[in-house]
């Protein structure tokens, strides 16, 4: 969160071009076909999904129409379609483009996703690249897009030539080798042997489907301690679902911390309180925050310099906030909130608070200075709201389970130290932007070949390393560009569909950078809250109360859903987060009233 909430530029990948096309044998050529549909845009945009595209009659490369798309703001004007392909097969993607910084690529290949681009094409220029599909890949997404602020681009005669995708006529065989891995008080890790021809797998707990994945592993979360569970898995493809596998059982152990130590209600409302600054929403005293708010994040603690690790929390001065309370009244109000069962945290970062723990000295300064703030005000814990360039991944750091980048490793170490210092009751929350989390489904760091924005998915190693210590993750589902969901379609802000798709990714898990062998496991539903702006003034991506209700209905009841196909139902979803308490007060407490009316 930030003080003014300007639109955050959503960056995508600048991958290395792979020129040319490979020669195919005469036998292969005989079976080749163009899998792209309406690649010449002669039938309008169908079945392309475009964020900012239209068809034009001039200029065209051939035929009567071509695509024109214009990037604006955080939108790179991408057009994409998902096509059927055959596993273990080579394809050539080609198209004709005009304009500056025009890209053509394919994702979801099951091997290495590819793209090619031109810096400048004043006249029609052909782009082409090749890829080989993975052993279980039957669909890929092809796309073209421009670049931010570079004006309109044109595309025409896009083709994907290779073996026809065909139609699967039989469901896959039953998976074998199902076994348990790590078992915690609330989760069980599972893995199994790949099934030829399967495009996905379904996991069953005690006979009820609880998860879907494209990989050969899954972590079933949201379990009760000291409880026995039975698990099975099935394989799926376009033709249907296999029979269930042999059953494996696991018994979760008792919680080592006694359970429920953070004492949050079953459904919680989280809000940021402008405590160190004022803006158009006005200053709200701690004592004036209504009882509906279960977690209050003090915004913000900021560093003395980007790399110092030395965090300071300075309350809003009287000159800026005439109605600010005294330190004594502020501390007394915090104690009163805590006596009523509320949690008050210090939030570190925001738009202006760039924090890079590049050294162990900065790490240690972070622990020491944050501890001082927590102790001075008697706070319940810490919220990490690192934005901008606080987190990024060094070149070659491609495994979110084993990060090597100092700013990532040192932050993980610092947070684990704080958790150990304050014990089981320490509340730890995080508020990353979608670019740093869900965008990791497509891109992670600078990529295997370099050229991507190194911040892509950079929160994933932090979340994963601290998942057993994490109280809440509330991703900011606002100030975001379009993000690809697990349906391999792009979703944009402005309605329930975006929140449903983004939250489903956290609760289902997803392969990082499209790698089915490197899956980010799902979080427990009680660890997840949905981040939304409180009003139209608070940030881009505001949705009306009816859309908030649709979101909660779909995720907790699987009713009132839109076009996005969720992968489960999560009645234990923790709740909602908003920027901010102040903006909600400014808007007549609309967001708070929506939460109260839904959860009671």
C-alpha positions as CSV (number, residue, x, y, z in Angstrom):
1,X,0.0,0.0,0.0
2,X,1.1,3.6,-0.5
3,X,-0.1,7.0,0.4
4,X,-1.4,8.1,-3.0
5,X,-2.0,4.8,-4.7
6,X,-0.9,5.6,-8.3
7,X,-1.3,2.9,-10.9
8,X,1.6,0.6,-10.5
9,X,3.1,-0.3,-13.9
10,X,2.6,-3.9,-14.6
11,X,5.8,-5.2,-16.4
12,X,5.9,-8.4,-18.4
13,X,8.8,-10.4,-19.9
14,X,11.4,-9.4,-22.5
15,X,12.6,-12.8,-23.4
16,X,15.4,-13.6,-25.8
17,X,14.4,-14.1,-29.4
18,X,14.8,-17.5,-30.9
19,X,15.1,-16.9,-34.7
20,X,14.5,-19.3,-37.5
21,X,12.5,-22.5,-37.6
22,X,13.7,-26.1,-37.5
23,X,13.5,-28.4,-40.5
24,X,11.0,-31.2,-40.1
25,X,11.1,-34.6,-41.6
26,X,8.8,-35.3,-44.6
27,X,6.8,-37.6,-42.4
28,X,6.2,-34.9,-39.8
29,X,5.4,-32.3,-42.4
30,X,2.7,-34.6,-43.8
31,X,0.8,-34.4,-40.5
32,X,1.4,-30.8,-39.8
33,X,-1.4,-28.2,-39.5
34,X,-2.0,-24.7,-38.4
35,X,-3.4,-24.9,-34.9
36,X,-4.0,-21.1,-34.6
37,X,-7.6,-20.1,-35.2
38,X,-8.4,-16.9,-37.0
39,X,-4.7,-16.0,-37.1
40,X,-5.4,-13.5,-39.9
41,X,-8.1,-11.7,-37.8
42,X,-10.5,-12.0,-40.8
43,X,-13.3,-13.0,-38.4
44,X,-12.9,-10.2,-35.9
45,X,-11.1,-11.0,-32.6
46,X,-12.7,-14.4,-31.9
47,X,-11.2,-16.6,-30.3
48,X,-8.5,-14.2,-29.3
49,X,-8.7,-12.6,-25.8
50,X,-7.4,-9.0,-26.1
51,X,-7.0,-6.4,-23.4
52,X,-7.0,-3.5,-25.8
53,X,-7.3,-4.7,-29.4
54,X,-9.5,-4.2,-32.4
55,X,-9.5,-5.2,-36.1
56,X,-8.6,-2.8,-38.9
57,X,-8.8,-2.9,-42.7
58,X,-5.5,-0.9,-43.1
59,X,-2.7,-1.7,-42.8
60,X,-2.9,-5.4,-43.4
61,X,-0.3,-8.0,-44.4
62,X,-2.8,-10.1,-46.3
63,X,-6.6,-10.5,-46.6
64,X,-8.9,-7.8,-45.5
65,X,-8.2,-7.4,-41.7
66,X,-5.4,-7.2,-39.2
67,X,-5.0,-6.7,-35.4
68,X,-4.4,-3.2,-34.0
69,X,-3.7,-2.9,-30.3
70,X,-2.5,0.1,-28.3
71,X,-0.7,-0.3,-24.9
72,X,-1.9,2.2,-22.3
73,X,-0.8,2.7,-18.7
74,X,0.0,-0.7,-17.2
75,X,-1.6,-2.7,-20.1
76,X,0.7,-3.9,-22.8
77,X,-2.3,-4.7,-25.1
78,X,-1.8,-8.4,-25.2
79,X,-3.9,-10.7,-27.4
80,X,-3.8,-14.4,-26.7
81,X,-5.6,-17.7,-27.6
82,X,-5.2,-21.2,-26.2
83,X,-4.8,-23.9,-28.8
84,X,-4.7,-27.7,-28.8
85,X,-1.3,-29.4,-29.4
86,X,0.3,-32.8,-29.1
87,X,2.7,-33.8,-26.4
88,X,6.4,-34.2,-27.2
89,X,6.0,-32.4,-30.5
90,X,7.8,-29.5,-32.2
91,X,5.9,-26.4,-33.3
92,X,6.8,-23.2,-35.2
93,X,5.0,-20.0,-34.2
94,X,5.1,-17.2,-36.7
95,X,3.4,-14.0,-37.5
96,X,3.7,-10.6,-39.3
97,X,4.0,-7.5,-37.2
98,X,4.4,-3.7,-37.5
99,X,5.3,-1.2,-34.8
100,X,7.8,-0.7,-32.0
101,X,8.6,-3.4,-29.5
102,X,6.2,-6.0,-30.7
103,X,6.3,-9.5,-29.2
104,X,5.1,-12.9,-30.3
105,X,5.4,-15.9,-27.9
106,X,4.0,-19.1,-26.5
107,X,3.4,-20.1,-22.8
108,X,2.4,-23.3,-21.1
109,X,4.6,-25.4,-23.4
110,X,5.6,-27.8,-20.7
111,X,9.2,-27.2,-21.6
112,X,10.7,-23.7,-22.1
113,X,8.3,-21.0,-23.0
114,X,9.5,-18.9,-25.9
115,X,9.0,-15.4,-27.3
116,X,10.6,-13.3,-30.0
117,X,10.3,-9.5,-30.6
118,X,11.3,-6.7,-32.8
119,X,12.5,-3.3,-31.6
120,X,11.2,-1.5,-34.7
121,X,9.2,-2.6,-37.7
122,X,8.0,0.4,-39.8
123,X,6.7,-2.1,-42.3
124,X,5.5,-5.7,-42.0
125,X,8.2,-7.9,-40.5
126,X,8.0,-11.6,-39.9
127,X,8.6,-13.0,-36.4
128,X,9.1,-16.7,-35.8
129,X,10.2,-19.1,-33.0
130,X,10.0,-22.8,-32.3
131,X,9.3,-24.9,-29.2
132,X,8.8,-28.5,-28.3
133,X,5.8,-29.5,-26.0
134,X,6.2,-31.4,-22.8
135,X,5.3,-35.0,-22.3
136,X,1.8,-34.1,-20.9
137,X,1.2,-30.9,-22.8
138,X,-2.0,-30.8,-24.8
139,X,-2.7,-27.0,-24.8
140,X,-0.5,-23.9,-25.1
141,X,-1.3,-20.2,-25.2
142,X,0.1,-18.1,-28.0
143,X,0.1,-14.4,-27.7
144,X,1.3,-11.1,-29.1
145,X,1.7,-7.8,-27.3
146,X,3.4,-4.4,-27.4
147,X,5.3,-2.4,-24.8
148,X,4.2,0.3,-22.5
149,X,3.9,3.8,-24.0
150,X,5.2,2.9,-27.4
151,X,2.0,3.4,-29.4
152,X,-0.2,1.1,-31.5
153,X,1.2,-2.1,-33.0
154,X,-0.3,-4.4,-35.7
155,X,-0.2,-8.2,-36.2
156,X,-1.5,-10.4,-39.0
157,X,-1.2,-13.9,-40.3
158,X,-0.3,-15.6,-37.0
159,X,0.3,-19.3,-37.3
160,X,1.3,-22.2,-35.2
161,X,2.4,-25.1,-37.4
162,X,2.9,-28.6,-36.1
163,X,1.1,-31.9,-35.5
164,X,-2.6,-31.3,-35.1
165,X,-3.8,-31.3,-31.6
166,X,-6.5,-33.9,-32.3
167,X,-9.0,-35.1,-29.7
168,X,-8.3,-37.4,-26.8
169,X,-10.7,-40.3,-26.9
170,X,-10.0,-42.0,-23.6
171,X,-9.4,-40.9,-20.1
172,X,-5.9,-41.6,-18.8
173,X,-5.0,-44.6,-16.7
174,X,-5.1,-44.7,-12.9
175,X,-2.2,-43.0,-11.2
176,X,0.3,-45.1,-9.3
177,X,2.9,-44.5,-6.7
178,X,0.8,-42.2,-4.5
179,X,2.8,-41.5,-1.3
180,X,2.9,-38.9,1.5
181,X,5.7,-36.5,2.1
182,X,6.0,-33.9,4.9
183,X,3.1,-34.0,7.3
184,X,2.4,-31.0,9.6
185,X,-0.4,-30.4,12.1
186,X,-2.5,-28.8,9.3
187,X,-1.2,-30.2,6.0
188,X,-0.1,-33.3,4.2
189,X,2.3,-33.3,1.1
190,X,1.5,-35.9,-1.6
191,X,3.3,-37.0,-4.7
192,X,2.7,-39.7,-7.4
193,X,4.0,-41.1,-10.7
194,X,3.2,-39.2,-13.9
195,X,0.5,-40.7,-16.2
196,X,1.0,-40.6,-19.9
197,X,-1.7,-38.5,-21.7
198,X,-2.9,-36.8,-18.5
199,X,-3.3,-33.0,-18.5
200,X,-4.1,-32.7,-14.9
201,X,-4.7,-34.5,-11.6
202,X,-7.4,-34.3,-8.9
203,X,-6.7,-35.0,-5.3
204,X,-9.4,-36.5,-3.0
205,X,-9.4,-36.4,0.8
206,X,-11.8,-38.8,2.5
207,X,-13.6,-39.2,-0.8
208,X,-14.1,-35.5,-1.4
209,X,-12.2,-33.7,-4.2
210,X,-10.1,-31.0,-2.5
211,X,-7.5,-30.0,-5.1
212,X,-6.5,-30.0,-8.8
213,X,-3.0,-29.6,-10.2
214,X,-1.2,-30.0,-13.4
215,X,1.9,-31.4,-11.7
216,X,2.6,-34.7,-9.8
217,X,2.5,-33.3,-6.3
218,X,0.2,-31.4,-4.1
219,X,-0.1,-30.2,-0.5
220,X,-3.5,-30.6,1.1
221,X,-3.9,-27.9,3.7
222,X,-6.5,-26.7,6.1
223,X,-6.4,-29.9,8.1
224,X,-7.1,-30.5,11.8
225,X,-4.3,-31.5,14.1
226,X,-4.2,-35.1,15.5
227,X,-6.6,-36.4,12.8
228,X,-6.4,-39.3,10.4
229,X,-7.0,-38.7,6.7
230,X,-7.3,-40.9,3.6
231,X,-6.1,-39.6,0.2
232,X,-6.5,-40.7,-3.4
233,X,-5.6,-39.1,-6.8
234,X,-7.1,-39.3,-10.3
235,X,-5.7,-38.3,-13.7
236,X,-7.6,-36.2,-16.1
237,X,-7.6,-35.1,-19.7
238,X,-10.2,-33.8,-22.3
239,X,-11.9,-37.2,-22.4
240,X,-12.5,-37.4,-18.7
241,X,-11.2,-38.6,-15.4
242,X,-9.5,-41.9,-14.5
243,X,-10.6,-44.1,-11.6
244,X,-9.2,-43.3,-8.2
245,X,-5.8,-44.5,-7.2
246,X,-5.0,-46.7,-4.2
247,X,-5.5,-45.0,-0.9
248,X,-2.8,-43.7,1.3
249,X,-3.4,-42.5,4.9
250,X,-1.7,-39.9,7.1
251,X,-2.3,-38.7,10.6
252,X,-1.5,-35.1,11.4
253,X,0.4,-34.5,14.7
254,X,-0.7,-32.2,17.5
255,X,0.4,-28.5,17.1
256,X,3.6,-27.7,18.8
257,X,2.4,-24.3,19.8
258,X,-0.9,-25.4,21.2
259,X,-2.9,-24.2,18.2
260,X,-4.9,-21.0,17.6
261,X,-2.2,-18.9,19.2
262,X,-2.9,-15.8,17.1
263,X,-6.5,-15.8,18.3
264,X,-8.0,-14.3,15.1
265,X,-11.7,-14.8,14.6
266,X,-12.8,-17.3,12.0
267,X,-13.4,-14.5,9.5
268,X,-11.3,-11.3,10.0
269,X,-11.4,-7.8,8.6
270,X,-8.0,-6.3,8.1
271,X,-7.3,-2.6,7.5
272,X,-4.4,-0.2,7.2
273,X,-4.5,2.9,9.5
274,X,-2.7,6.0,8.2
275,X,-0.7,6.5,11.4
276,X,2.4,8.4,10.1
277,X,0.9,10.7,7.5
278,X,-2.2,12.4,6.3
279,X,-3.8,12.5,2.9
280,X,-7.2,13.3,1.4
281,X,-8.9,10.8,3.6
282,X,-8.0,12.6,6.8
283,X,-6.5,11.3,10.0
284,X,-8.4,8.7,12.1
285,X,-7.5,8.3,15.8
286,X,-6.9,4.7,17.0
287,X,-9.7,5.0,19.5
288,X,-12.1,5.9,16.7
289,X,-11.5,2.7,14.7
290,X,-14.8,0.7,14.9
291,X,-14.8,-2.7,16.5
292,X,-15.4,-4.5,13.2
293,X,-11.7,-4.2,12.4
294,X,-9.9,-7.3,13.7
295,X,-6.4,-6.5,12.5
296,X,-5.1,-2.9,12.3
297,X,-1.9,-2.3,10.4
298,X,-0.1,0.9,11.3
299,X,1.1,2.5,8.1
300,X,4.1,2.8,7.9
301,X,7.5,2.0,9.3
302,X,10.1,3.1,6.8
303,X,13.9,2.7,6.6
304,X,16.5,5.5,7.2
305,X,17.9,4.5,3.7
306,X,17.0,1.8,1.2
307,X,19.8,-0.6,2.3
308,X,20.2,0.3,6.0
309,X,17.6,-2.1,7.4
310,X,17.1,0.5,10.1
311,X,13.3,1.0,10.4
312,X,11.7,4.0,12.0
313,X,8.0,4.7,12.9
314,X,7.3,8.4,13.2
315,X,3.7,9.3,14.1
316,X,1.9,11.9,12.1
317,X,2.9,15.4,13.3
318,X,0.4,17.9,14.5
319,X,1.2,20.2,11.6
320,X,0.0,17.6,9.2
321,X,-2.6,15.9,11.4
322,X,-4.2,18.5,13.7
323,X,-6.4,15.9,15.4
324,X,-3.6,13.5,16.2
325,X,-3.7,12.0,19.7
326,X,-0.8,12.1,22.1
327,X,1.6,9.1,22.4
328,X,0.0,8.2,25.7
329,X,-3.5,8.2,24.2
330,X,-2.3,6.3,21.2
331,X,-0.7,3.6,23.3
332,X,-3.8,3.4,25.6
333,X,-6.0,3.0,22.6
334,X,-3.9,0.1,21.3
335,X,-4.2,-1.6,24.6
336,X,-7.9,-1.1,24.6
337,X,-8.1,-2.7,21.1
338,X,-6.0,-5.6,22.3
339,X,-8.2,-6.1,25.3
340,X,-11.2,-6.4,22.9
341,X,-9.4,-9.2,21.0
342,X,-8.0,-7.0,18.2
343,X,-4.5,-7.2,16.7
344,X,-2.4,-4.1,16.1
345,X,0.7,-4.5,13.8
346,X,3.4,-2.3,12.4
347,X,3.4,-2.4,8.6
348,X,6.9,-2.0,7.0
349,X,7.3,-0.5,3.6
350,X,4.6,0.9,1.4
351,X,5.2,2.9,-1.7
352,X,7.8,5.2,-0.2
353,X,9.5,2.7,2.1
354,X,11.8,0.7,-0.1
355,X,13.6,-1.9,2.0
356,X,16.6,-4.0,0.6
357,X,18.3,-6.2,3.2
358,X,21.4,-6.6,1.0
359,X,23.8,-7.5,3.9
360,X,23.7,-9.4,7.1
361,X,24.3,-6.1,8.9
362,X,21.1,-4.7,7.4
363,X,19.3,-7.9,8.4
364,X,20.4,-7.5,12.0
365,X,19.5,-3.8,12.0
366,X,16.0,-4.7,10.7
367,X,15.5,-7.2,13.5
368,X,16.7,-4.8,16.1
369,X,14.8,-1.7,14.9
370,X,11.5,-3.5,14.3
371,X,11.7,-5.1,17.7
372,X,12.1,-1.7,19.2
373,X,9.0,-0.4,17.5
374,X,7.0,-3.5,18.6
375,X,8.2,-3.1,22.2
376,X,7.7,0.6,22.4
377,X,4.0,0.4,21.3
378,X,3.2,-3.0,22.7
379,X,2.2,-4.4,19.2
380,X,1.1,-7.9,18.3
381,X,3.3,-8.4,15.3
382,X,4.5,-7.3,11.9
383,X,3.1,-6.8,8.4
384,X,5.5,-6.9,5.4
385,X,4.3,-4.5,2.6
386,X,7.5,-4.4,0.5
387,X,6.7,-2.8,-2.9
388,X,8.6,-1.3,-5.8
389,X,12.2,-2.5,-5.9
390,X,12.5,-3.9,-2.4
391,X,12.5,-7.5,-3.6
392,X,14.0,-8.9,-6.8
393,X,15.9,-12.1,-7.7
394,X,19.5,-12.2,-8.9
395,X,20.2,-13.8,-12.3
396,X,20.3,-17.6,-11.9
397,X,18.1,-17.7,-8.8
398,X,15.4,-19.8,-10.3
399,X,14.2,-22.1,-7.5
400,X,11.8,-20.5,-5.1
401,X,12.3,-23.4,-2.6
402,X,16.0,-22.6,-2.4
403,X,16.6,-18.9,-2.9
404,X,20.1,-17.5,-3.1
405,X,19.6,-13.7,-3.6
406,X,20.8,-11.8,-0.4
407,X,17.7,-9.5,-0.1
408,X,15.5,-12.6,-0.1
409,X,17.6,-14.8,2.1
410,X,18.2,-12.0,4.7
411,X,14.5,-11.1,4.8
412,X,13.5,-14.7,5.5
413,X,16.2,-15.0,8.2
414,X,15.0,-11.7,9.8
415,X,11.4,-12.7,9.9
416,X,12.2,-16.1,11.4
417,X,14.3,-14.4,14.0
418,X,11.4,-12.1,15.0
419,X,9.0,-15.0,15.1
420,X,11.3,-17.0,17.3
421,X,11.9,-14.0,19.6
422,X,8.2,-13.2,20.2
423,X,6.9,-16.8,20.1
424,X,3.6,-18.4,19.0
425,X,1.4,-15.3,19.5
426,X,3.5,-13.2,17.1
427,X,1.2,-12.2,14.2
428,X,3.0,-12.2,10.8
429,X,1.2,-10.9,7.7
430,X,2.2,-9.9,4.2
431,X,0.7,-7.7,1.5
432,X,2.5,-8.2,-1.8
433,X,1.3,-7.0,-5.1
434,X,0.1,-9.5,-7.8
435,X,3.2,-8.9,-9.8
436,X,5.3,-10.4,-7.1
437,X,3.0,-13.5,-6.4
438,X,0.5,-14.6,-9.0
439,X,2.6,-13.3,-11.9
440,X,5.1,-16.1,-10.9
441,X,2.7,-18.5,-12.6
442,X,4.1,-17.2,-15.9
443,X,7.4,-15.6,-15.1
444,X,9.9,-16.0,-12.3
445,X,12.8,-13.6,-11.8
446,X,14.9,-12.9,-14.9
447,X,14.1,-16.4,-16.2
448,X,16.3,-19.2,-17.3
449,X,17.5,-17.2,-20.3
450,X,17.5,-13.7,-18.8
451,X,15.7,-10.6,-20.0
452,X,12.7,-10.7,-17.7
453,X,11.9,-8.3,-14.9
454,X,13.8,-9.8,-11.9
455,X,11.0,-8.8,-9.6
456,X,8.6,-11.3,-11.2
457,X,7.3,-13.7,-8.5
458,X,10.0,-12.4,-6.0
459,X,7.7,-12.8,-3.0
460,X,7.2,-16.5,-3.6
461,X,10.4,-17.7,-1.8
462,X,9.6,-15.5,1.2
463,X,6.0,-16.8,1.5
464,X,7.1,-20.4,1.0
465,X,9.9,-20.3,3.6
466,X,7.6,-18.8,6.2
467,X,4.3,-20.6,5.3
468,X,4.3,-22.4,8.7
469,X,4.8,-19.0,10.5
470,X,2.6,-16.9,8.3
471,X,-0.7,-15.7,9.9
472,X,-2.2,-14.0,6.9
473,X,-1.3,-13.4,3.2
474,X,-3.5,-10.6,1.7
475,X,-2.3,-9.9,-1.8
476,X,-3.2,-6.5,-3.1
477,X,-5.7,-7.3,-5.8
478,X,-5.6,-3.7,-7.1
479,X,-3.2,-1.3,-8.9
480,X,-2.5,-4.4,-11.0
481,X,-2.2,-5.1,-14.7
482,X,-3.8,-8.2,-16.3
483,X,-2.7,-11.5,-14.7
484,X,-3.0,-14.9,-16.1
485,X,-5.0,-17.3,-14.0
486,X,-4.9,-21.1,-13.7
487,X,-7.3,-21.2,-16.7
488,X,-4.5,-19.7,-18.8
489,X,-6.6,-16.6,-19.5
490,X,-5.8,-13.1,-18.5
491,X,-7.9,-11.5,-15.8
492,X,-8.2,-7.7,-15.2
493,X,-9.3,-5.6,-12.3
494,X,-12.8,-4.3,-11.9
495,X,-15.0,-7.3,-11.0
496,X,-15.4,-10.4,-8.9
497,X,-13.7,-12.5,-11.6
498,X,-10.3,-11.0,-10.9
499,X,-10.5,-11.6,-7.1
500,X,-11.8,-15.1,-7.6
501,X,-9.0,-16.0,-10.0
502,X,-6.2,-14.5,-8.0
503,X,-7.4,-16.1,-4.7
504,X,-8.0,-19.5,-6.4
505,X,-4.3,-19.5,-7.3
506,X,-3.2,-19.1,-3.7
507,X,-5.6,-21.8,-2.5
508,X,-4.9,-24.2,-5.3
509,X,-1.1,-23.7,-5.8
510,X,0.5,-23.3,-9.2
511,X,3.6,-24.3,-11.2
512,X,6.1,-21.5,-11.1
513,X,7.1,-20.2,-14.5
514,X,5.0,-22.9,-16.0
515,X,7.3,-25.7,-14.6
516,X,5.0,-28.6,-13.6
517,X,7.9,-30.0,-11.5
518,X,8.3,-26.8,-9.5
519,X,4.9,-26.2,-7.9
520,X,4.2,-23.5,-5.3
521,X,2.0,-25.3,-2.8
522,X,-1.4,-23.9,-1.8
523,X,-1.8,-22.0,1.4
524,X,-4.4,-22.9,4.0
525,X,-7.6,-20.9,3.6
526,X,-7.4,-19.6,7.1
527,X,-4.1,-17.9,6.0
528,X,-5.6,-16.0,3.1
529,X,-7.5,-12.8,3.0
530,X,-8.5,-10.8,-0.2
531,X,-7.0,-7.3,-0.6
532,X,-9.4,-4.7,-2.1
533,X,-9.5,-0.9,-2.1
534,X,-12.1,0.5,0.3
535,X,-13.4,3.1,-2.2
536,X,-12.8,4.6,-5.6
537,X,-10.4,7.1,-4.0
538,X,-8.3,4.4,-2.4
539,X,-6.8,2.8,-5.5
540,X,-7.4,1.4,-9.0
541,X,-9.5,-1.8,-9.0
542,X,-12.3,-0.8,-6.6
543,X,-15.3,-3.1,-6.9
544,X,-18.8,-2.4,-5.6
545,X,-20.3,-4.3,-2.6
546,X,-22.2,-6.6,-4.9
547,X,-18.9,-7.8,-6.5
548,X,-17.4,-8.3,-3.1
549,X,-20.3,-10.6,-2.2
550,X,-20.0,-12.5,-5.5
551,X,-16.3,-13.1,-4.7
552,X,-17.0,-14.4,-1.3
553,X,-20.0,-16.5,-2.5
554,X,-17.9,-18.2,-5.2
555,X,-14.9,-18.9,-3.0
556,X,-16.6,-20.0,0.2
557,X,-19.8,-21.6,-1.2
558,X,-19.1,-22.1,-5.0
559,X,-22.2,-20.2,-5.9
560,X,-22.7,-16.9,-7.7
561,X,-19.5,-17.7,-9.7
562,X,-18.7,-16.1,-13.0
563,X,-16.6,-17.5,-15.9
564,X,-13.6,-18.5,-13.9
565,X,-13.6,-22.2,-12.9
566,X,-12.4,-22.4,-9.3
567,X,-10.6,-25.5,-8.1
568,X,-12.3,-25.9,-4.8
569,X,-14.6,-24.4,-2.1
570,X,-13.0,-22.8,1.0
571,X,-15.5,-21.9,3.7
572,X,-12.6,-21.2,6.0
573,X,-11.3,-18.3,3.9
574,X,-10.1,-15.9,6.6
575,X,-11.6,-12.7,5.2
576,X,-10.9,-9.3,3.6
577,X,-8.1,-6.7,3.7
578,X,-8.5,-3.1,2.6
579,X,-6.5,0.0,1.9
580,X,-7.6,1.6,4.1
581,X,-9.5,2.2,7.4
582,X,-9.2,6.0,6.7
583,X,-10.5,5.7,3.1
584,X,-13.4,3.5,4.3
585,X,-14.3,6.1,6.9
586,X,-14.1,8.8,4.1
587,X,-16.6,6.7,2.1
588,X,-19.1,6.2,4.9
589,X,-17.7,2.7,6.0
590,X,-19.1,1.0,2.9
591,X,-16.4,-1.7,2.9
592,X,-16.8,-2.5,6.7
593,X,-20.6,-2.7,6.3
594,X,-20.2,-5.2,3.4
595,X,-17.9,-7.4,5.5
596,X,-20.3,-7.2,8.5
597,X,-23.4,-8.0,6.5
598,X,-21.7,-11.0,4.9
599,X,-20.0,-12.6,7.9
600,X,-22.3,-11.3,10.6
